[in-house]
């Protein structure tokens, strides 16, 4: 498909609208021309003396539709108004020709709840927010309600955030095998056994250096999150070494949450859970994704649903009272009935939180290269069922985000029982707190008032090891950021 921008350069937003209807596709982008061969989306902006005229035409096969409107030249935030109106016209044209109605409407970004939180801060009541999302942004009523409930769940938690606090992310980018849907920087552990000891040593050094920086800047550690990959892919001795480095290097006196993703059942052992418990982690994740053995096999997981139940029971016996479980709607070979059984079974276990993801096919995922029909699946019905069941069983949505190329243009939502919302997940998604990240593939996000900056670690473990000295130097940018924003180093 060709996307034509005539008299405008709203590339990002208009291309994002087209991707709502044609995910995981590449487009030809043209500027100022009026026509091209084949399917196309044409947008035109022409400014007059007092008004600007906007026009959109969409051609798919032998069908064509067009819409137009105009905006006043002196309207507040003229550029954004033109962008929004062109997006609306394009959305409506594509909706008419395809019959597809993306439920999030024109909200194409990763963080739809962030928009709602901004509306709440201006004093808008829920009814006014609902009306604006429905009329202005074409969002479906179910998604409006989900976003508002999520924002209201977050409200009290966001109010507890203290100035000068930060969260620490520790990346362990290894897994027993690579799942077919995965696009994370994670590697099958059998292929990289030789580099893991050096990786652990280097990560410990990075943690120590990061702690020194936090001390210099008088930053207070609020939450810790061990993610991956699957952190429990490494052995219990390596895991303990990392956790002890954290506790001996950082001041944990202000710590409110400590999460370790135990992840896959084929990596969870009594010894590893005991290490996690002994080192003061307060929250773990046990992530089955599905409880259908055939689906587990189809996505490349070498464990069974029974192993998930056994891992969960073991974690309870060892004394974990804050457990999250991750699920994915839309996995290959999964059915509505199978997914409903997974939801019902997990709810029956009564974990403190349940995160429901929608399958997202990234370019780096094996599944994207092997099955182009994967986007045609019952994920919308699965997501609707999970939302209904979880709400009926006392789980409230507390954070929500969307990814590119997600099946059905749907969302990932974290649900929890009252009082078990993950602070880290809320803060990183709403971009209200600095997240200082360590390890391969990790991305530090520095936030201070309305300022934001990022620091990217080397992506792959081997690259991280080979260029570790240069990688450590990247951490000095944290000091530069805070000093540049007016916070002096601690005397």
PEVENTA-V231375 format. One record per residue. N is the residue number from 1. RES is the residue in one small letter. OMEGA is omega as a letter, one per 20 degrees, with the letter a starting at -180 (none if undefined). Layout:
# PEVENTA-V231375
[[N RES OMEGA] [N RES OMEGA]]
This chain:
# PEVENTA-V231375
[[1 x r] [2 x r] [3 x a] [4 x r] [5 x a] [6 x a] [7 x r] [8 x r] [9 x r] [10 x a] [11 x a] [12 x a] [13 x a] [14 x r] [15 x r] [16 x r] [17 x r] [18 x a] [19 x r] [20 x a] [21 x a] [22 x a] [23 x r] [24 x r] [25 x r] [26 x a] [27 x r] [28 x a] [29 x r] [30 x a] [31 x r] [32 x r] [33 x a] [34 x a] [35 x r] [36 x r] [37 x r] [38 x a] [39 x r] [40 x r] [41 x a] [42 x r] [43 x a] [44 x r] [45 x r] [46 x a] [47 x r] [48 x a] [49 x a] [50 x a] [51 x r] [52 x a] [53 x a] [54 x a] [55 x r] [56 x r] [57 x r] [58 x r] [59 x r] [60 x a] [61 x r] [62 x a] [63 x a] [64 x r] [65 x a] [66 x r] [67 x r] [68 x r] [69 x r] [70 x r] [71 x r] [72 x a] [73 x a] [74 x a] [75 x r] [76 x r] [77 x a] [78 x a] [79 x a] [80 x r] [81 x r] [82 x r] [83 x a] [84 x a] [85 x r] [86 x r] [87 x r] [88 x a] [89 x r] [90 x r] [91 x a] [92 x r] [93 x r] [94 x r] [95 x a] [96 x a] [97 x a] [98 x a] [99 x r] [100 x r] [101 x r] [102 x a] [103 x r] [104 x r] [105 x a] [106 x r] [107 x a] [108 x a] [109 x a] [110 x a] [111 x a] [112 x a] [113 x r] [114 x r] [115 x r] [116 x r] [117 x r] [118 x r] [119 x r] [120 x a] [121 x r] [122 x r] [123 x a] [124 x r] [125 x a] [126 x a] [127 x r] [128 x r] [129 x r] [130 x a] [131 x a] [132 x r] [133 x a] [134 x a] [135 x a] [136 x a] [137 x r] [138 x a] [139 x r] [140 x a] [141 x a] [142 x r] [143 x r] [144 x a] [145 x r] [146 x a] [147 x a] [148 x r] [149 x r] [150 x a] [151 x a] [152 x r] [153 x a] [154 x a] [155 x a] [156 x a] [157 x r] [158 x r] [159 x a] [160 x a] [161 x a] [162 x r] [163 x r] [164 x r] [165 x r] [166 x r] [167 x a] [168 x r] [169 x r] [170 x a] [171 x r] [172 x a] [173 x r] [174 x r] [175 x r] [176 x r] [177 x r] [178 x r] [179 x a] [180 x a] [181 x a] [182 x r] [183 x r] [184 x r] [185 x r] [186 x a] [187 x r] [188 x a] [189 x r] [190 x a] [191 x a] [192 x a] [193 x a] [194 x a] [195 x a] [196 x r] [197 x r] [198 x r] [199 x r] [200 x r] [201 x a] [202 x r] [203 x r] [204 x r] [205 x r] [206 x r] [207 x r] [208 x a] [209 x r] [210 x r] [211 x r] [212 x r] [213 x r] [214 x r] [215 x r] [216 x a] [217 x a] [218 x r] [219 x a] [220 x a] [221 x a] [222 x r] [223 x r] [224 x r] [225 x r] [226 x a] [227 x a] [228 x j] [229 x r] [230 x a] [231 x a] [232 x r] [233 x r] [234 x a] [235 x a] [236 x a] [237 x r] [238 x r] [239 x r] [240 x r] [241 x r] [242 x a] [243 x r] [244 x r] [245 x r] [246 x a] [247 x a] [248 x a] [249 x a] [250 x r] [251 x a] [252 x a] [253 x r] [254 x a] [255 x a] [256 x a] [257 x a] [258 x a] [259 x r] [260 x r] [261 x r] [262 x r] [263 x a] [264 x a] [265 x a] [266 x r] [267 x a] [268 x r] [269 x r] [270 x a] [271 x a] [272 x r] [273 x r] [274 x r] [275 x a] [276 x r] [277 x a] [278 x a] [279 x r] [280 x r] [281 x a] [282 x a] [283 x r] [284 x r] [285 x r] [286 x a] [287 x a] [288 x a] [289 x r] [290 x r] [291 x r] [292 x a] [293 x r] [294 x r] [295 x r] [296 x r] [297 x a] [298 x a] [299 x r] [300 x r] [301 x a] [302 x r] [303 x a] [304 x r] [305 x r] [306 x r] [307 x r] [308 x r] [309 x a] [310 x r] [311 x r] [312 x r] [313 x r] [314 x r] [315 x r] [316 x a] [317 x a] [318 x r] [319 x r] [320 x a] [321 x r] [322 x a] [323 x r] [324 x r] [325 x r] [326 x r] [327 x r] [328 x r] [329 x r] [330 x r] [331 x a] [332 x a] [333 x r] [334 x r] [335 x r] [336 x a] [337 x r] [338 x a] [339 x r] [340 x r] [341 x r] [342 x r] [343 x a] [344 x a] [345 x r] [346 x r] [347 x r] [348 x r] [349 x r] [350 x r] [351 x a] [352 x r] [353 x r] [354 x r] [355 x a] [356 x r] [357 x r] [358 x a] [359 x r] [360 x a] [361 x r] [362 x a] [363 x a] [364 x a] [365 x r] [366 x a] [367 x a] [368 x a] [369 x a] [370 x a] [371 x a] [372 x r] [373 x a] [374 x a] [375 x r] [376 x a] [377 x a] [378 x a] [379 x r] [380 x r] [381 x r] [382 x a] [383 x r] [384 x r] [385 x a] [386 x r] [387 x a] [388 x a] [389 x a] [390 x r] [391 x a] [392 x a] [393 x r] [394 x r] [395 x r] [396 x r] [397 x a] [398 x r] [399 x a] [400 x r] [401 x a] [402 x r] [403 x r] [404 x r] [405 x r] [406 x r] [407 x r] [408 x a] [409 x a] [410 x a] [411 x r] [412 x a] [413 x r] [414 x r] [415 x r] [416 x r] [417 x a] [418 x r] [419 x a] [420 x r] [421 x r] [422 x r] [423 x a] [424 x a] [425 x r] [426 x a] [427 x a] [428 x a] [429 x a] [430 x r] [431 x a] [432 x a] [433 x r] [434 x r] [435 x r] [436 x a] [437 x a] [438 x r] [439 x a] [440 x r] [441 x a] [442 x r] [443 x r] [444 x r] [445 x a] [446 x a] [447 x r] [448 x a] [449 x a] [450 x a] [451 x a] [452 x r] [453 x a] [454 x r] [455 x a] [456 x r] [457 x r] [458 x a] [459 x a] [460 x a] [461 x r] [462 x r] [463 x r] [464 x r] [465 x a] [466 x a] [467 x a] [468 x r] [469 x r] [470 x a] [471 x r] [472 x r] [473 x r] [474 x a] [475 x r] [476 x r] [477 x r] [478 x r] [479 x r] [480 x a] [481 x a] [482 x r] [483 x r] [484 x r] [485 x r] [486 x r] [487 x a] [488 x r] [489 x r] [490 x a] [491 x none]]
